[in-house]
Amino acid sequence: MRFASHRDIARAVERGVRRAGLPIAYSAGFTPHPKISYAGAAPTGTASEAEYLELSLTGACAVSEVRERLDAALPDGIDVIEVMQAPAPLGALPLEASLWQVVLPGVPPAEAARAVAAFLACDSIEVERLTSKGPRRMDARAAVITMETDRCAASDGDAGNAILRMAVRHVIPVVRPDDILAALRRLTALAPSSPAQVTRLAQGALSAGTTGAAAGGLIVPVTPQEPGAAPLPHQRGTPGGQQLEITRTAGGAANAAARSDGAYDQLPRGADVPPWPSAPGSLTGDSPDARQRATQRVQR
């Protein structure tokens, strides 16, 4: 799932929502789309344990039911960690920085520590990334809040490899982990023997006065699912998989009676349309074919 693009993830989520039978709301317009919003998608080639998305539902559903049904409908490697009723729109969440873990195969921890020290000692390190609009230069150092080496291997397969943990601020243009690795390679010739394995561990608001990348200075926004409810267990974990946290907009219960279950049901019906005039030469004259054509036009 590291190599699934954001579009692939979005298509898988839409299929999962349909398979789960959730009363998803649709946008208005000629081509309705399910109302699913994403925040700060992880770049292709990285795994994540802290992805957020928002589902707008047309009816009230228990958060535990939404989680179980959606988690069962999604493919392996995409796991629903938690579902909560969103206290605010997804764009209002303070997702200001991300905490990343980077495994560098074939790099001794001592060499990685020297590269980190040299990187943090710089005031600015510009790197260039090729985008669809051409080359773009950015300051990789300005986005990094903290960076340190982790001497404890994340798993048995990572034994002997250097592990970096870094808190990266969400800036414009976006500075990705591969941009920071390019800056390290340019500065100290740090080159892993194979592509680095990057995983986003958390994303949230920046806390003041926190030092050390172990905490990362991040406060991940958490809202209780229900008063007095215990946290839901994570049942289908897949190591290195793309994991999602699902949120739901508030106010669904209040508006459930006034809203329909689908976009087609929200379209105006022809039942309230006044009868066609039967004057000579009108569209609905005595000809049955003319009346049928008029009815078809109203329904379409």
MIGU-598272 format. One record per residue (C-alpha): residue number from 1; residue in three letters; z, y, x. Coordinates in pm, 1 decimal, decimal comma, padded with zeros to 6 digits. Each point is the difference from the previous one (the first is absolute). Example, Ala and Ser with C-alpha at 12.3 -4.5 7.8 and 13.67 -1.06 7.14 Angstrom:
<kolfis>
+-----+------+----------+----------+----------+
:  nr : rest :        Z :        Y :        X :
+-----+------+----------+----------+----------+
:   1 :  Ala :  00780,0 : -00450,0 :  01230,0 :
:   2 :  Ser : -00066,0 :  00344,0 :  00137,0 :
+-----+------+----------+----------+----------+
</kolfis>
This chain:
<kolfis>
+-----+------+----------+----------+----------+
:  nr : rest :        Z :        Y :        X :
+-----+------+----------+----------+----------+
:   1 :  Met :  00000,0 :  00000,0 :  00000,0 :
:   2 :  Arg :  00018,2 :  00233,0 :  00300,6 :
:   3 :  Phe : -00377,5 :  00025,6 : -00007,4 :
:   4 :  Ala : -00029,4 :  00073,5 : -00372,0 :
:   5 :  Ser : -00107,9 :  00357,8 : -00061,8 :
:   6 :  His :  00164,6 :  00232,9 : -00248,8 :
:   7 :  Arg : -00288,2 : -00057,2 : -00242,0 :
:   8 :  Asp :  00054,2 : -00375,4 :  00021,1 :
:   9 :  Ile :  00369,7 :  00044,4 : -00074,5 :
:  10 :  Ala : -00076,0 :  00231,9 : -00292,7 :
:  11 :  Arg : -00246,1 : -00248,8 : -00151,3 :
:  12 :  Ala :  00250,9 : -00282,6 :  00040,1 :
:  13 :  Val :  00270,5 :  00205,1 : -00172,0 :
:  14 :  Glu : -00230,3 :  00085,9 : -00292,2 :
:  15 :  Arg : -00086,6 : -00367,7 : -00044,7 :
:  16 :  Gly :  00368,0 : -00089,6 :  00021,3 :
:  17 :  Val :  00089,6 :  00253,4 : -00267,8 :
:  18 :  Arg : -00262,4 : -00146,1 : -00233,8 :
:  19 :  Arg :  00107,5 : -00357,2 :  00069,7 :
:  20 :  Ala :  00364,7 :  00091,8 : -00054,6 :
:  21 :  Gly : -00083,9 :  00146,7 : -00340,6 :
:  22 :  Leu :  00182,0 :  00328,5 :  00065,4 :
:  23 :  Pro : -00067,4 :  00281,0 : -00251,6 :
:  24 :  Ile : -00161,1 :  00224,4 :  00258,9 :
:  25 :  Ala : -00111,7 :  00348,0 : -00103,6 :
:  26 :  Tyr : -00358,1 :  00112,2 :  00057,9 :
:  27 :  Ser : -00146,3 :  00335,5 :  00084,3 :
:  28 :  Ala : -00205,8 :  00189,1 : -00252,7 :
:  29 :  Gly : -00367,7 :  00061,1 :  00050,4 :
:  30 :  Phe : -00331,9 : -00180,2 : -00005,1 :
:  31 :  Thr :  00118,3 : -00267,8 :  00248,3 :
:  32 :  Pro :  00372,9 : -00071,4 : -00052,9 :
:  33 :  His :  00196,3 : -00125,0 :  00300,1 :
:  34 :  Pro :  00349,3 : -00148,5 :  00013,3 :
:  35 :  Lys :  00262,6 :  00258,9 :  00088,7 :
:  36 :  Ile :  00119,3 : -00133,1 :  00336,3 :
:  37 :  Ser :  00097,2 :  00244,4 :  00274,5 :
:  38 :  Tyr :  00055,4 : -00078,5 :  00368,8 :
:  39 :  Ala :  00189,3 :  00190,8 :  00269,2 :
:  40 :  Gly : -00075,8 : -00007,4 :  00371,3 :
:  41 :  Ala : -00201,2 : -00319,2 :  00025,9 :
:  42 :  Ala :  00039,9 : -00192,9 :  00325,1 :
:  43 :  Pro : -00310,9 :  00001,8 :  00222,7 :
:  44 :  Thr : -00214,5 : -00310,6 :  00024,6 :
:  45 :  Gly :  00129,3 : -00239,0 :  00266,7 :
:  46 :  Thr :  00369,3 :  00066,2 : -00068,5 :
:  47 :  Ala :  00252,5 : -00178,5 : -00216,7 :
:  48 :  Ser :  00257,7 :  00181,0 : -00207,8 :
:  49 :  Glu :  00330,8 : -00069,7 : -00169,3 :
:  50 :  Ala :  00029,6 :  00344,7 : -00157,7 :
:  51 :  Glu : -00302,2 :  00081,6 : -00215,2 :
:  52 :  Tyr :  00052,3 :  00195,9 : -00320,7 :
:  53 :  Leu : -00212,5 :  00010,8 : -00310,9 :
:  54 :  Glu :  00053,0 :  00123,9 : -00352,8 :
:  55 :  Leu : -00105,0 : -00168,1 : -00323,4 :
:  56 :  Ser : -00025,2 :  00198,4 : -00323,9 :
:  57 :  Leu :  00071,9 : -00226,8 : -00295,6 :
:  58 :  Thr : -00059,3 :  00063,9 : -00367,7 :
:  59 :  Gly :  00307,2 : -00193,3 : -00112,2 :
:  60 :  Ala :  00357,8 : -00055,4 :  00108,4 :
:  61 :  Cys :  00045,7 : -00302,2 :  00228,5 :
:  62 :  Ala :  00302,8 : -00132,6 :  00185,6 :
:  63 :  Val : -00031,8 :  00057,7 :  00373,1 :
:  64 :  Ser :  00094,7 : -00360,9 :  00072,4 :
:  65 :  Glu : -00276,8 : -00123,6 : -00229,5 :
:  66 :  Val : -00258,1 :  00228,3 :  00161,4 :
:  67 :  Arg :  00096,8 : -00119,7 :  00346,0 :
:  68 :  Glu : -00008,3 : -00371,1 : -00085,6 :
:  69 :  Arg : -00328,4 :  00011,9 : -00188,3 :
:  70 :  Leu : -00179,4 :  00218,6 :  00253,8 :
:  71 :  Asp :  00135,3 : -00188,5 :  00301,7 :
:  72 :  Ala : -00120,7 : -00329,3 : -00148,5 :
:  73 :  Ala : -00346,4 :  00143,3 : -00069,9 :
:  74 :  Leu : -00059,9 :  00147,8 :  00347,3 :
:  75 :  Pro : -00150,3 : -00208,5 :  00283,7 :
:  76 :  Asp :  00207,0 : -00136,7 :  00285,6 :
:  77 :  Gly :  00079,0 :  00266,4 :  00255,9 :
:  78 :  Ile :  00045,3 :  00277,6 : -00257,3 :
:  79 :  Asp :  00357,8 : -00017,1 : -00122,1 :
:  80 :  Val :  00185,4 :  00224,4 : -00242,5 :
:  81 :  Ile :  00333,6 :  00082,5 :  00161,4 :
:  82 :  Glu :  00147,2 :  00224,3 : -00265,0 :
:  83 :  Val : -00086,3 :  00167,1 : -00330,0 :
:  84 :  Met :  00176,8 :  00308,3 : -00127,0 :
:  85 :  Gln : -00047,8 :  00264,8 : -00264,0 :
:  86 :  Ala : -00135,1 :  00297,9 :  00189,6 :
:  87 :  Pro :  00226,6 :  00305,1 : -00025,8 :
:  88 :  Ala : -00290,3 :  00226,3 :  00098,4 :
:  89 :  Pro : -00375,1 : -00025,2 :  00056,9 :
:  90 :  Leu : -00105,6 : -00189,8 :  00310,1 :
:  91 :  Gly : -00127,0 :  00318,4 :  00163,2 :
:  92 :  Ala :  00347,9 :  00150,9 : -00029,6 :
:  93 :  Leu :  00168,5 : -00272,0 :  00208,3 :
:  94 :  Pro :  00106,7 :  00130,4 :  00344,0 :
:  95 :  Leu : -00212,4 : -00238,0 :  00208,1 :
:  96 :  Glu :  00006,5 :  00211,9 :  00314,7 :
:  97 :  Ala : -00007,2 : -00259,1 :  00279,6 :
:  98 :  Ser : -00049,3 : -00370,0 :  00072,4 :
:  99 :  Leu :  00187,5 : -00242,3 :  00222,7 :
: 100 :  Trp : -00240,9 : -00226,5 :  00190,2 :
: 101 :  Gln :  00049,6 : -00313,8 :  00208,5 :
: 102 :  Val : -00266,3 : -00073,7 :  00261,3 :
: 103 :  Val : -00014,1 : -00330,4 :  00189,6 :
: 104 :  Leu : -00188,0 :  00032,3 :  00331,5 :
: 105 :  Pro : -00118,8 : -00346,0 :  00113,9 :
: 106 :  Gly :  00005,4 : -00055,6 :  00374,4 :
: 107 :  Val :  00187,7 :  00325,2 :  00078,1 :
: 108 :  Pro :  00334,8 : -00038,4 :  00184,3 :
: 109 :  Pro :  00285,9 :  00190,5 : -00170,3 :
: 110 :  Ala :  00070,9 :  00194,6 :  00322,6 :
: 111 :  Glu : -00358,7 :  00125,7 :  00016,4 :
: 112 :  Ala :  00013,6 :  00102,5 : -00366,4 :
: 113 :  Ala :  00327,6 :  00187,2 :  00059,1 :
: 114 :  Arg : -00157,8 :  00202,2 :  00281,4 :
: 115 :  Ala : -00296,9 :  00084,5 : -00220,7 :
: 116 :  Val :  00231,2 :  00112,8 : -00282,1 :
: 117 :  Ala :  00198,0 :  00223,1 :  00236,7 :
: 118 :  Ala : -00318,1 :  00160,8 :  00129,8 :
: 119 :  Phe : -00129,6 :  00051,3 : -00354,6 :
: 120 :  Leu :  00320,7 :  00165,1 : -00123,6 :
: 121 :  Ala :  00008,8 :  00228,1 :  00304,2 :
: 122 :  Cys : -00332,9 :  00158,1 : -00097,6 :
: 123 :  Asp : -00023,2 :  00299,7 : -00228,2 :
: 124 :  Ser : -00347,5 : -00081,4 : -00127,1 :
: 125 :  Ile : -00246,5 : -00287,6 :  00035,6 :
: 126 :  Glu : -00337,1 :  00040,8 : -00166,8 :
: 127 :  Val : -00205,0 : -00302,8 : -00098,3 :
: 128 :  Glu : -00340,6 : -00029,0 : -00162,3 :
: 129 :  Arg : -00089,1 : -00221,5 : -00293,3 :
: 130 :  Leu : -00348,7 : -00062,8 : -00134,4 :
: 131 :  Thr : -00007,8 :  00065,4 : -00376,3 :
: 132 :  Ser : -00276,1 :  00001,9 : -00260,5 :
: 133 :  Lys : -00037,6 :  00373,8 :  00063,9 :
: 134 :  Gly : -00022,6 : -00039,2 :  00377,0 :
: 135 :  Pro :  00256,5 :  00010,6 :  00282,7 :
: 136 :  Arg :  00337,0 :  00155,4 : -00086,2 :
: 137 :  Arg :  00272,2 :  00102,6 :  00242,9 :
: 138 :  Met :  00370,7 : -00008,7 : -00084,1 :
: 139 :  Asp :  00335,3 :  00033,5 :  00172,6 :
: 140 :  Ala :  00158,9 : -00345,3 :  00001,2 :
: 141 :  Arg :  00324,8 :  00119,9 :  00160,3 :
: 142 :  Ala :  00081,1 :  00260,5 : -00266,4 :
: 143 :  Ala :  00014,2 : -00262,8 : -00275,4 :
: 144 :  Val :  00239,6 : -00237,6 :  00179,3 :
: 145 :  Ile :  00365,0 :  00069,8 : -00084,5 :
: 146 :  Thr :  00159,5 : -00288,6 :  00189,0 :
: 147 :  Met : -00127,0 : -00292,7 :  00207,5 :
: 148 :  Glu :  00182,7 : -00274,3 :  00183,9 :
: 149 :  Thr : -00045,9 : -00356,9 :  00119,7 :
: 150 :  Asp :  00167,2 : -00284,9 : -00182,6 :
: 151 :  Arg :  00118,3 : -00274,3 :  00235,1 :
: 152 :  Cys :  00060,9 : -00242,1 : -00285,9 :
: 153 :  Ala : -00316,4 : -00186,9 : -00092,2 :
: 154 :  Ala : -00085,7 :  00013,6 : -00367,4 :
: 155 :  Ser : -00088,1 : -00371,6 : -00003,3 :
: 156 :  Asp : -00031,7 : -00293,4 :  00235,1 :
: 157 :  Gly : -00370,5 :  00067,7 :  00043,0 :
: 158 :  Asp :  00075,4 :  00348,5 :  00133,7 :
: 159 :  Ala :  00229,1 : -00119,1 :  00280,8 :
: 160 :  Gly : -00084,6 :  00174,0 :  00327,5 :
: 161 :  Asn : -00207,3 :  00271,1 : -00168,4 :
: 162 :  Ala :  00101,7 :  00363,0 : -00017,0 :
: 163 :  Ile :  00091,4 :  00134,6 : -00343,7 :
: 164 :  Leu : -00009,9 :  00369,7 : -00087,2 :
: 165 :  Arg :  00173,4 :  00164,8 : -00292,6 :
: 166 :  Met : -00104,6 :  00352,1 : -00083,9 :
: 167 :  Ala :  00050,4 :  00247,1 : -00280,8 :
: 168 :  Val : -00320,4 :  00194,0 : -00066,7 :
: 169 :  Arg : -00017,4 :  00310,7 : -00215,0 :
: 170 :  His : -00264,6 :  00021,6 : -00271,5 :
: 171 :  Val : -00219,2 :  00286,1 :  00117,3 :
: 172 :  Ile : -00352,8 :  00126,0 : -00060,8 :
: 173 :  Pro : -00214,4 : -00131,8 :  00157,5 :
: 174 :  Val :  00172,5 : -00336,6 : -00028,0 :
: 175 :  Val :  00121,9 : -00146,1 :  00330,4 :
: 176 :  Arg : -00024,4 : -00379,2 : -00011,5 :
: 177 :  Pro :  00173,9 : -00254,2 :  00223,8 :
: 178 :  Asp : -00328,5 : -00075,1 :  00174,9 :
: 179 :  Asp : -00027,4 :  00370,0 :  00089,7 :
: 180 :  Ile :  00343,1 : -00019,0 :  00164,6 :
: 181 :  Leu : -00099,8 : -00316,9 :  00185,8 :
: 182 :  Ala : -00313,0 :  00178,7 :  00120,0 :
: 183 :  Ala :  00220,6 :  00281,2 :  00131,5 :
: 184 :  Leu :  00221,1 : -00251,7 :  00182,9 :
: 185 :  Arg : -00306,8 : -00166,5 :  00150,9 :
: 186 :  Arg : -00137,5 :  00334,3 :  00111,9 :
: 187 :  Leu :  00332,9 :  00111,7 :  00144,7 :
: 188 :  Thr :  00125,1 : -00315,1 :  00174,2 :
: 189 :  Ala : -00289,4 : -00249,8 : -00022,0 :
: 190 :  Leu :  00208,3 : -00214,0 : -00238,3 :
: 191 :  Ala : -00235,8 : -00275,1 : -00117,5 :
: 192 :  Pro :  00112,4 : -00305,2 : -00203,6 :
: 193 :  Ser : -00175,9 : -00329,7 :  00069,6 :
: 194 :  Ser : -00100,9 : -00021,7 : -00367,7 :
: 195 :  Pro :  00002,8 :  00246,7 : -00292,4 :
: 196 :  Ala :  00345,6 :  00126,9 : -00086,7 :
: 197 :  Gln :  00166,6 : -00123,5 : -00318,6 :
: 198 :  Val :  00112,4 :  00301,5 : -00201,8 :
: 199 :  Thr :  00233,7 : -00017,1 : -00300,0 :
: 200 :  Arg :  00137,9 :  00283,7 : -00208,5 :
: 201 :  Leu :  00368,3 : -00070,6 : -00063,5 :
: 202 :  Ala :  00091,4 :  00299,7 : -00216,2 :
: 203 :  Gln : -00112,8 :  00338,6 : -00118,1 :
: 204 :  Gly :  00204,9 :  00276,0 : -00153,5 :
: 205 :  Ala :  00160,9 :  00337,7 :  00050,1 :
: 206 :  Leu :  00110,9 :  00135,6 :  00336,9 :
: 207 :  Ser :  00374,9 :  00025,0 :  00046,4 :
: 208 :  Ala :  00150,0 :  00277,0 :  00210,8 :
: 209 :  Gly :  00194,8 : -00076,9 :  00314,3 :
: 210 :  Thr : -00099,2 : -00366,1 :  00029,8 :
: 211 :  Thr : -00099,4 : -00124,8 :  00343,9 :
: 212 :  Gly : -00141,1 : -00333,1 :  00106,8 :
: 213 :  Ala : -00300,2 : -00183,1 : -00135,3 :
: 214 :  Ala :  00211,6 : -00288,4 : -00123,1 :
: 215 :  Ala :  00093,2 :  00213,3 : -00297,0 :
: 216 :  Gly : -00305,4 :  00216,4 :  00043,2 :
: 217 :  Gly :  00167,2 :  00288,3 : -00176,7 :
: 218 :  Leu : -00146,7 : -00128,3 : -00325,7 :
: 219 :  Ile :  00158,2 : -00007,9 : -00340,8 :
: 220 :  Val : -00205,4 : -00226,8 : -00222,7 :
: 221 :  Pro :  00018,3 :  00120,7 : -00362,0 :
: 222 :  Val :  00172,3 : -00265,2 : -00211,0 :
: 223 :  Thr :  00063,9 :  00022,1 : -00372,5 :
: 224 :  Pro :  00216,1 : -00255,2 : -00184,8 :
: 225 :  Gln : -00208,7 : -00229,2 : -00217,5 :
: 226 :  Glu :  00243,7 : -00007,6 : -00290,8 :
: 227 :  Pro :  00365,3 :  00102,2 : -00034,3 :
: 228 :  Gly :  00208,9 : -00278,2 :  00150,6 :
: 229 :  Ala : -00299,2 : -00217,1 :  00086,9 :
: 230 :  Ala :  00006,4 : -00196,4 :  00325,5 :
: 231 :  Pro : -00289,1 :  00029,5 :  00246,3 :
: 232 :  Leu : -00279,2 : -00242,7 : -00069,8 :
: 233 :  Pro : -00049,1 : -00274,7 :  00260,6 :
: 234 :  His : -00321,5 : -00008,4 :  00197,6 :
: 235 :  Gln : -00139,6 : -00340,7 : -00090,5 :
: 236 :  Arg : -00352,7 : -00011,8 :  00140,5 :
: 237 :  Gly :  00028,3 :  00154,8 :  00341,4 :
: 238 :  Thr : -00289,8 : -00052,4 :  00237,2 :
: 239 :  Pro :  00064,3 :  00095,4 :  00364,1 :
: 240 :  Gly : -00233,7 :  00278,0 :  00100,5 :
: 241 :  Gly : -00135,0 :  00038,1 : -00351,9 :
: 242 :  Gln : -00086,6 :  00318,7 : -00182,0 :
: 243 :  Gln :  00304,8 :  00066,4 : -00217,6 :
: 244 :  Leu :  00022,0 :  00250,1 : -00279,2 :
: 245 :  Glu :  00272,2 :  00187,2 : -00181,3 :
: 246 :  Ile : -00099,9 :  00065,3 : -00359,7 :
: 247 :  Thr :  00124,1 :  00290,2 : -00208,4 :
: 248 :  Arg : -00047,7 :  00085,9 : -00365,5 :
: 249 :  Thr : -00015,8 :  00339,4 : -00165,0 :
: 250 :  Ala :  00284,2 :  00111,8 : -00223,3 :
: 251 :  Gly : -00026,7 :  00074,6 : -00366,9 :
: 252 :  Gly : -00204,1 : -00307,0 : -00092,8 :
: 253 :  Ala :  00239,1 : -00107,4 : -00275,7 :
: 254 :  Ala : -00004,1 :  00339,7 : -00169,0 :
: 255 :  Asn : -00378,0 :  00015,0 : -00007,4 :
: 256 :  Ala : -00070,0 : -00367,5 : -00066,1 :
: 257 :  Ala : -00025,1 :  00044,1 : -00378,2 :
: 258 :  Ala : -00242,8 :  00290,7 :  00028,2 :
: 259 :  Arg : -00225,6 : -00160,0 :  00263,0 :
: 260 :  Ser : -00242,4 : -00290,7 : -00018,6 :
: 261 :  Asp : -00017,4 : -00299,8 :  00230,1 :
: 262 :  Gly : -00345,3 :  00063,6 :  00138,6 :
: 263 :  Ala : -00252,1 :  00269,0 :  00072,2 :
: 264 :  Tyr : -00232,7 : -00128,1 : -00271,2 :
: 265 :  Asp :  00278,1 :  00029,0 : -00259,3 :
: 266 :  Gln :  00051,3 :  00362,4 :  00098,3 :
: 267 :  Leu : -00358,7 :  00092,3 : -00089,7 :
: 268 :  Pro : -00062,4 :  00167,7 : -00339,3 :
: 269 :  Arg : -00099,7 : -00233,2 : -00278,1 :
: 270 :  Gly : -00263,0 :  00052,8 : -00268,4 :
: 271 :  Ala :  00240,4 : -00073,3 : -00288,0 :
: 272 :  Asp :  00102,2 :  00363,5 : -00039,2 :
: 273 :  Val : -00355,8 :  00133,7 :  00022,3 :
: 274 :  Pro : -00116,2 :  00150,6 : -00332,5 :
: 275 :  Pro : -00279,1 : -00190,3 : -00176,0 :
: 276 :  Trp : -00353,0 :  00077,5 :  00098,1 :
: 277 :  Pro : -00195,0 :  00221,8 : -00239,8 :
: 278 :  Ser : -00246,7 : -00178,8 : -00220,4 :
: 279 :  Ala : -00238,5 :  00291,0 : -00040,7 :
: 280 :  Pro : -00368,8 : -00080,7 :  00028,1 :
: 281 :  Gly : -00124,4 :  00003,8 :  00355,2 :
: 282 :  Ser :  00347,3 : -00043,0 :  00151,2 :
: 283 :  Leu :  00086,5 : -00259,7 :  00262,5 :
: 284 :  Thr :  00169,7 : -00227,9 : -00253,7 :
: 285 :  Gly : -00250,3 : -00005,2 : -00279,2 :
: 286 :  Asp : -00087,8 : -00297,7 : -00206,9 :
: 287 :  Ser : -00139,1 : -00193,3 :  00298,0 :
: 288 :  Pro :  00239,1 : -00282,4 :  00114,8 :
: 289 :  Asp : -00139,4 :  00024,4 :  00352,6 :
: 290 :  Ala :  00083,5 :  00368,5 :  00012,2 :
: 291 :  Arg :  00355,6 : -00065,5 : -00115,7 :
: 292 :  Gln :  00041,9 : -00276,8 :  00260,2 :
: 293 :  Arg : -00123,8 :  00225,0 :  00279,4 :
: 294 :  Ala :  00240,0 :  00275,0 : -00106,0 :
: 295 :  Thr :  00294,3 : -00239,8 : -00005,2 :
: 296 :  Gln : -00086,7 : -00130,2 :  00345,4 :
: 297 :  Arg : -00013,0 :  00350,8 :  00138,3 :
: 298 :  Val :  00346,4 :  00076,6 : -00139,2 :
: 299 :  Gln :  00152,9 : -00316,3 :  00146,4 :
: 300 :  Arg : -00152,7 :  00049,5 :  00343,3 :
+-----+------+----------+----------+----------+
</kolfis>
